[in-house]
Amino acid sequence: MSSENGQPDAGAEGAPPEQLALIRESVRKAGVPRAKPRTWRGAALAGELPVARVLVDKGVLHLDRYFDYAVPEELDADAQPGVRVRVRFGAGRHRVREGRREGGGLIDGFLVERRAESDYAGPLAALAQVVSPERVLDEELLGLARAVADRYAGSLADVLQLAVPPRNARAERRPSPAPLPPPAAPVPGSWDRYEQGPAFLESLASGGAPRAVWNALPGPRWSEELARAVAAALASGRGALVVLPDGRTVARLDAALTELLGQGRHAVLTADAGPEKRYAQWLAVRRGSVRAVIGTRAAMFAPVRDLGLVAVWDDGDDSHSEQHAPQPHAREVLLLRAAQDKCGFLLGGWSCTVEAAQLVDTGWARPLVATRERVRTAAPLVRTVGDGDLARDEAARAARLPTLAWQAVREGLRHGPVLVQVPRRGYVPRMACASCRTAARCPHCSGPLEARGSDDLRCGWCGREENGWHCPECGGFRLRAQVVGARRTAEELGRAFPAVPVRTSGREHVLDTVPGAPALVVSTPGAEPVAEGGYAAALLLDGWAMLGRPDLRAGEDALRRWIGAAALVRPQQAGGTVVVVAEPTLRPVQALVRWDPVGHAVRELGERGELGFPPVSRMASVSGPGGAVAAFLGAVGLPARAEVLGPVPLPVTLPGRPRRPGAPPPGEQWERALIRVPPGTGAALAGALKAAQAARMARGSDDTVWIRIDPPDIG
């Protein structure tokens, strides 16, 4: 501050000493260039390790690498490996000032490493901000994410979006509780029912790493047994991680763990918890306050310290397959973790998938099963109703339910609730010829005919009423329902048993438990509630609808859904009965009658080995518009023994219908090609597909091409 003649301002001379001190301090500070959070223009760099290697949150394959940034001195203390940062991304070489790159849009990322110098010879942009000093990404989690990205031909940034939950500042400011000492080793309890059950627990408690495929006995004790396995791992001073298919199974295991170990020993990670609570639980695990984690598929990346056990329940459930890129499966991620951390592995369920049978067949895991005598004691009586029985049964032709099913319902209601499993939710049934089961189609648009009432037959596409339908195959005029929805079935049963309450459980409203009083419970597969004391009987309707799906896993999935419902029924000694409406000579039906899911999975594995289908081989699907798929297949450098199947047209998604992940947009005609490689070359296939997709995206191609490794449904 000065006058025109260069002398100090008179006002300043007369100012009090305190004001003069403030003026001098302001002038002194103004003389020093101050770093701005968005540009750091002129800011001093950190004295040691001034280069930060950053993974930017750009989930595109051609940017799936690390980028180097300069570390300003003011961020030196907080800019540690594993923290969240914000950086400017996208500035070119021409935007350089005073030796540093500037410009570009702000983007989130993770600081992976601090280095003394950069491999990049040009000027570096500086870190714009350290979002939080909380170190949420360590080397172990980063290595797991990289392994998953490589296996599924995806980007590391996409995997980390699944692995690290969004930040919540309030949860981050709260301290996590102090860790509790390891509990005592649990007693075997109901693990005595399995031949190697006590030995498995003993190995976990002593610090071993046993690997087992567990075929659980029917009944509600699976949650208690899984809780004891977690307790055994904790007793050895290590951690445990369990992934379950849905919130209902998580709640049952949560209750079992709380009863066995008390509060504070485990964390629950589910989407239902809300962002703040879930992040607080995740931080407690990351900080080492909690050593055991249970949850749905999002928990498969939980940063449990010193893992002693990873476990997955019911690995055949569709919920274990992540719908966001790169769409990893929880079972495969836990297999990677078991190999990476050299810890125990437990794959359990009432049924058995082909992948589980392969783990035993290769010797990687040991079977954990009960004797046949134990199985017969715990399982209900299973009876079948085939096409021949339905043809001779007047009641079945008139009311869709055979006489044996009506008798089972009537007898079961005398002793408790009865479960009725229907393959489809809703009310409107699709129709088919009663003689040859050819689907009834509209003569105008070939849409499916639906029965909305007793005399109202209409097309499900164009809405035209149809009164003179006849079968084009056999000439028959009689119709039958292909699949009747859960609500329609509930109405029919309610009229047949007017004095009995009827409850439904499905997608809109899923029941967790039902009382042990007599009632009819109509449920879609996977939504069956648990009955107090078990169901007295169960009806498994329209089995042919599940078995007739054009999919490689149709038989395996049908058996898994049937066993999941039948396992909730009381044992045969207590009067439990299951009636399945399906052809008794079919292999899945026979496996249900014998209660032998392991044998069914072993035979399926042998057949797939002969045909070269997964999981014996590795497979990938490439889908998109026809020209884009052909161009992609022509550009990718596939392994030498790769075999391309197709491409073939995909079903067109109708407007207004729900779109499955990877399905074409409504109204568009896509094609899909399957690429199959022999065992041992899956990594080469994933690498080739990833490289071709990255090159295609770098060129800015407008056509959409979807890649999925190990697609769950291949037709």
Secondary structure, 3 states (H helix, E strand, C coil): CCCCCCCCCHHHHCCCHHHHHHHHHHHHHHCCCCCCCCCCCCCCECCCCCEEEEEECCCCHHHCCCEEEECEHHHCCCCCCCCEEEEEECCCCCCEECCEECCCEEEEEEEEEEECCCCCCCCCCEEEEEEECCCCCCHHHHHHHHHHHHHCCCCHHHHHHHHCCCCCHHHHHCCCCCCCCCCCCCCCHHHHHCCCHHHHHHHHHCCCCCEEEEECCCCCCHHHHHHHHHHHHHHCCCEEEEECCCHHHHHHHHHHHHHHHCCCCEEEECHHHCHHHHHHHHHHHHCCCCCEEEECHHHHHCCCCCEEEEEEECCCCHHHECCCCCCCEHHHHHHHHHHHHCCEEEEEECCCCHHHHHHHHCCCCEEECCCHHHHHHHCCEEEEECHHHHHHCHHHHHHCCCHHHHHHHHHHHCCCCEEEECCCCCCCCEEEECCCCCECECCCCCCEEEEEECCEEEECCCCCECCCCCCCCCCCCCEEEEECCHHHHHHHHHHHCCCCCEEEECCCCCCCEECCCCCEEEECCCCCCEECCCECEEEECCHHHHHCCCCCCHHHHHHHHHHHHHCCECCHHHCCEEEEECCCCCHHHHHHHHCCHHHHHHHHHHHHHHHCCCCCCEEEEEEECHHHHHHHHHHCCCCCCCEEEEEEECCCCCCCCCCCCCCCCCCCCCEEEEEEECCCCHHHHHHHHHHHHHHHHHCCCCCCCEEEECCCCCC
